């Protein structure tokens, strides 16, 4: 199979800082190898910008293998781009056509202000996590691991939810900018583990309250979050969170 | 200066317990009066910050990413070792200790490695209590698998995302302490310098990466958990932001650097495809449990792998190492891959790859079983290469993955600078000359959860620490120095980008200080690197300004450090005229081409003291083996 290099046009969101207004700027990159990743394309463009004495485009990224959750761009209107179940850094140029114009924007949500260009501030997630995204255990005070059996089905399901990488695509995709899937994934993971039951009520109440305080919107079951989630976290998480929530407040 | 490892007296198995009793303890009421800095939020940093906060210390925890949860420990796939012996296959603390010290080719400290094996079981207990969803069998018991260099199944895992789940466990403990008010986190903050007051580590200078502000943070002790220096090679399996600057700048302030030439090249990575490539992706070593490594017997065989009949394939690891087969340690597997490619039997477009074939396993266990075990890894492979590894063998090639070298520390994890402690991959570590699979997670968490919370108390209780303030001369001067350094980088406005320089130093390191090193190559490298360094400081082009988010400036500062660190790596590799673990000197091999140690002359840790650029003094910490007898490693 012969692979041909492509010319790609990019409309990229440029914004100096959180106070300035931003705009889309058009760039063209020639001779793009289809095996190149989308972020490597931005690297190549940035090298060209630096050489031309222009400011490079700022975008967050780190592991470049889909696990750290740091990268996140809205590509052609979709969080993390056209491929379902992948992060931005896993996207390859072979998914695009020669001569295509690709629009690239940051996550857009009230709770995620833009810092610069495509970089946003997701610290609201941290503050939600601090309210209950944990099981309290003193270092060294843990019982023998083998003393509690966990049914394989529960461990597997908990792992499905625990796979969340905290990238924020769910918020970016939601018409209400709700963080329900992110919070529900953590609540579901921890409440499925026997070790997480004692704090289940306190956890869900405090996390939900903080989620509101951070100005994330309410969930109205659009399901856009599930569609863009790079780890395919199922929306059943939100149903689980609601059940935990009602259990907590009706107690 | 004489190096004192501070290894406690007494029988090996009793050293740690005895030491814990003998160490001084800070009165619980006084703990809150101490301010501690932890740099890094990976397994070692997050677990340390959380545990120290829990004890009552006031902790500041810094990381360069936008969240502590993103530290590159998250990328670890395969698993974590522990001597639980849940599989009843004869494992024990002693066997884990023995495998680890043997796997490290007898270049680690006995007492440290034994302690690591001892606390391995506490780590699993701790993580399970935090809700880490380890893989289970029907019936609810733990599922375990085996890793390279071991004949028992002692590795605990959470799908192919063990590092992620363990890090999220440590991160959740950290966030609980943030809520409790004992730990304050500083994301998007990069440590630029270590500040010494009266010869003790008393704080750091940071740059807020989002705003460009330079800040001084005084403390009573500083803990570095900033990972390894593999990104010096440009292409590696590390994250793009991983770097060596925190440990390097501490080194230049007086912390000795231990065994800088000990670098691990991981055998199972996806081969490189083009110049634009920014990183290499690792495929977990656990794949070698079921995958079989081979190349064609014939040189330059360009047929598709599925068209090459069994009798024309060379399963070279199974052939050469019948006992361990595909499960030999990483250094052995990597070197053998290089050898067959050097012979002209490599596969793929570049000829720099070998096959990892699952056909036998799929026939034996069925597609669903293999998918359940490795599904996410196969998916990742397809995403990157556009090939389906269930139908056609994977192509793999070694890549830089881990650095066993790092800042020298004593048994208490303290460096040669009083008050500066170093944890995890950032220290010269318990892995000797080669780390076994699933042992990095173990060491990071051991240092953070179970060692530093005790040993830091001993330092704080036994040290006189005068009151300091960020307005003191030492801090003001350090901030000024760092501002000027950044301004210098921005003002050069030369013709080569930071990335071009990074690629250049990386290629040189890979060529001359990579999988095989020899005297003339190392000497050539040492001639080239000062020239490249000079060129960097005269001709680098850094974009933008310092008063805003500027990743290009961040990278420039880090690449400048690789230009210096690279020289020390080569110097260490040159002086160590033996092969051991990941350090293969071509002049020192057995008739069969295996690494040949020289115990008479090199049974020591080389700890390098920085004098000035290009000038280091070596100090030796002799390694004494009282409980194991170093033998030539054999995995045949």
Interface residues (C-beta under 8 A of the other chain):
Chain A: X16 X17 X33 X35 X36 X37 X39 X40 X43 X44 X46 X47 X49 X50 X51 X53 X54 X55 X56 X58 X60 X61 X62 X63 X64 X65 X66 X67 X68 X69 X70 X86 X90 X92 X94 X115 X116 X119 X121 X122 X123 X125 X126 X129 X130 X131 X133 X134 X135 X136 X137 X138 X139 X140 X141 X142 X143 X144 X145 X146 X148 X149 X150 X151 X152 X155 X156 X158 X159 X162 X163 X165 X166 X189 X190 X193 X195 X196
Chain B: X47 X50 X51 X54 X65 X66 X67 X68 X69 X70 X72 X74 X75 X84 X86 X121 X122 X124 X125 X126 X127 X128 X129 X130 X131 X133 X134 X135 X136 X137 X138 X139 X140 X141 X142 X158 X159 X161 X164 X165 X168 X171 X172 X173 X175 X176 X178 X179 X185 X187 X210 X239 X240 X241 X273 X274 X276 X277 X278 X279 X281 X282 X380 X383 X384 X385 X386 X449 X450 X453 X497 X499 X541 X543 X544 X548 X549 X550 X551 X552
